[in-house]
Amino acid sequence: MAESPIVYIIDDDDAVRAGLKLLLESEGFEIEHFASAMDFFRSCPKDCECRGCIILDLQMPDMDGLAVQKRMHERGIAMPIIFLSGHGTVPTAVQALQDGAMDFIEKPVNQELLLNCVRRALQNDRDNYSRVAQHRAVEQRLTRLTHREREIMDMIAAGKPNKVVAVELGISERTVELHRSRILKKMEVKNAVELAQLISGTSDRDDPKQKGL
C-alpha cells in the first residue's frame, strides 16, 4: 500500500463501492476499495503505516464494522474511520465513536456530508502523522544519550540548576556543565527551555507499547 494519503473503502455492496469511488475520485481523492474486511487486512500488513482514512460499512457478512475497528486497533492501524450504515442504531453509533471512530453516517449517504467528513479525517491523519514523525525524531535523539546523560537531562528539563544536580548526584558542578553541553548538542537544542519543550511529550519513551507507533 502507498504511503501517500488514500481513502480506503470497505463495503460488501458492489454498487455502493462503485458510487463512493466515483464520487471521491471526482473530488481528486486517491481511492482503494475492498469487498470485505479480510481483503483489506490481507493487503494491509501488521502495524501498518498507511496514511489516509477508512470508509467502513457497519454491516458486512464476514466481519462487522465494530469488529474491524477492534482488529485495526490490535494491529496498530491508526487511520481515522468513517462508518456507513443503513442499519445503524444509536447504541452502535455511540460505541463506534467511543472506540475512536471519526464519524457515523447513515445510508443513503449525503454526498456533501461525506466529502466534508473525508476532508476532516484526512486532516486528522496529517496532524497525527506529523506528531508521530516528531515523536520518532525525539526518540532517535534520545538513543544518542548515555544513561547518566538521560538522568541529568531529566533534572535539567525539570528546571534544576547545575549546582542542585551536582549535589543530588554527588558529582562536581563542572561535570554537570560538561554533561549539559553534550546533552544539548545531542538533542539539537540551544537551552534547557527548548529541551523541556522537546521532551514534554515523551514521558512514555521507555514503554514502546504506550507510543502508538
C-alpha positions in Angstrom: 0.0 0.0 0.0 1.1 3.5 -0.7 2.4 6.0 1.9 0.5 9.0 0.4 -2.9 9.6 1.9 -5.6 7.3 0.5 -9.3 6.9 1.2 -9.9 3.2 1.8 -13.4 1.9 1.1 -14.5 -1.3 2.8 -18.1 -2.3 1.8 -19.5 -5.6 0.5 -22.1 -3.8 -1.7 -20.6 -3.5 -5.2 -22.9 -0.6 -6.1 -22.1 1.3 -3.0 -18.3 0.9 -3.5 -18.6 1.9 -7.2 -20.6 5.0 -6.3 -18.3 6.1 -3.5 -15.3 5.5 -5.7 -16.8 7.7 -8.5 -17.7 10.5 -6.1 -14.4 10.6 -4.3 -12.2 10.3 -7.4 -14.2 13.2 -8.9 -13.1 15.3 -6.0 -9.4 14.3 -6.5 -9.1 11.7 -3.7 -6.9 8.6 -4.3 -9.0 5.5 -3.6 -8.5 1.8 -2.8 -11.6 -0.3 -2.2 -12.3 -3.8 -0.8 -15.4 -6.0 -0.8 -14.6 -7.4 2.6 -12.6 -6.7 5.7 -10.4 -9.8 5.1 -9.4 -8.4 1.7 -8.4 -5.2 3.4 -6.4 -6.9 6.1 -4.7 -9.2 3.6 -3.5 -6.1 1.7 -2.5 -4.2 4.9 0.5 -5.5 6.9 0.6 -5.7 10.6 1.5 -2.4 12.3 0.6 -0.7 9.1 1.8 2.8 8.5 -0.6 3.6 5.7 -1.8 7.1 5.6 -5.4 8.3 4.9 -8.8 7.3 6.2 -11.2 4.4 6.0 -14.9 4.5 5.0 -16.2 1.3 6.7 -19.6 -0.4 6.3 -21.0 -1.4 9.6 -22.9 -4.5 8.4 -20.8 -7.0 6.4 -21.0 -10.8 6.3 -17.5 -11.8 7.2 -16.8 -9.3 10.0 -18.9 -6.3 11.1 -17.6 -2.8 11.3 -17.0 -2.8 15.1 -15.0 -6.0 14.8 -13.0 -4.4 12.0 -12.4 -1.4 14.2 -11.2 -3.6 17.1 -8.9 -5.6 14.8 -7.4 -2.3 13.4 -6.6 -1.2 16.9 -4.9 -4.5 17.7 -2.8 -4.3 14.5 -1.7 -0.7 15.0 -3.7 0.7 12.1 -4.5 4.2 13.3 -6.2 5.8 10.3 -9.5 7.7 11.1 -12.7 5.7 10.4 -15.9 6.9 8.9 -18.7 4.4 9.5 -21.5 3.9 7.0 -24.7 2.0 7.8 -28.2 1.5 6.6 -29.0 -0.4 9.8 -27.3 1.9 12.4 -28.7 2.2 15.9 -27.9 4.9 18.5 -26.0 2.4 20.8 -23.9 1.1 17.9 -23.1 4.7 16.8 -22.1 5.6 20.3 -19.9 2.5 20.7 -18.2 3.2 17.4 -17.5 6.8 18.4 -16.3 5.9 21.9 -13.9 3.4 20.3 -12.4 6.2 18.2 -14.4 6.5 15.0 -14.3 9.9 13.3 -17.9 9.9 12.1 -21.0 7.8 11.7 -23.1 8.4 8.6 -26.4 6.6 7.7 -27.1 5.4 4.2 -28.2 6.6 1.7 -25.2 8.8 2.0 -25.4 12.6 1.8 -22.6 13.3 -0.6 -21.6 16.7 0.7 -21.7 15.4 4.3 -19.4 12.5 3.3 -17.0 14.7 1.5 -16.7 17.0 4.5 -16.1 14.1 6.7 -13.4 12.7 4.5 -11.6 16.1 4.4 -11.7 16.3 8.2 -10.5 12.7 8.5 -7.6 13.3 6.1 -6.6 16.5 8.0 -6.7 14.4 11.3 -4.5 11.8 9.7 -2.0 14.5 8.6 -1.9 16.0 12.1 -1.4 12.6 13.6 1.4 11.7 11.1 3.2 15.0 12.0 3.0 14.2 15.7 4.3 10.7 15.2 7.2 11.9 13.0 8.2 14.4 15.6 7.9 11.9 18.4 10.2 9.5 16.5 12.7 12.2 15.8 13.0 12.9 19.5 13.2 9.1 20.3 16.1 8.9 17.8 18.0 11.7 19.5 17.4 10.1 22.9 19.2 7.0 21.8 22.4 9.1 21.5 22.4 9.8 25.3 24.2 7.7 27.8 22.4 6.5 30.9 24.0 9.3 33.0 23.1 11.9 30.4 19.5 10.8 30.4 19.4 11.1 34.1 20.9 14.6 34.1 18.7 15.6 31.1 15.5 14.9 33.1 16.8 17.0 36.0 17.8 19.9 33.7 14.4 19.7 31.9 12.7 19.9 35.3 14.4 23.3 35.8 17.1 22.2 38.3 20.2 24.3 38.2 23.6 22.7 37.8 24.5 23.2 41.4 21.5 21.3 42.6 22.0 18.5 40.0 25.6 18.2 41.2 24.6 17.9 44.9 21.8 15.3 44.2 24.1 13.1 42.0 27.2 13.5 44.1 29.3 14.9 41.3 31.1 18.1 40.6 29.3 21.1 39.1 31.9 21.2 36.4 31.0 17.6 35.4 27.3 18.6 35.3 28.2 21.5 33.0 30.1 19.2 30.6 27.2 16.7 30.6 24.7 19.6 30.0 26.7 20.8 27.0 26.8 17.3 25.4 23.1 16.7 26.1 22.0 20.0 24.4 24.2 19.1 21.4 22.9 15.6 21.1 19.3 16.7 21.5 19.8 19.5 19.0 18.5 22.3 21.2 20.0 25.6 22.5 19.0 25.7 26.1 17.1 23.9 28.9 13.8 25.6 28.0 13.9 24.1 24.4 15.0 20.8 25.9 12.0 20.7 28.2 9.6 21.6 25.4 11.1 18.9 23.1 10.7 16.0 25.6 7.5 17.1 27.2 5.5 14.7 25.0 7.9 11.7 25.5 7.3 10.7 29.1 6.3 7.3 27.8 9.6 6.9 25.9 10.7 3.8 27.8 7.5 1.8 27.0 7.1 1.3 23.3 3.6 -0.2 23.8 2.4 3.2 25.0 3.7 5.2 22.0 1.1 4.1 19.4 3.8 3.8 16.8 
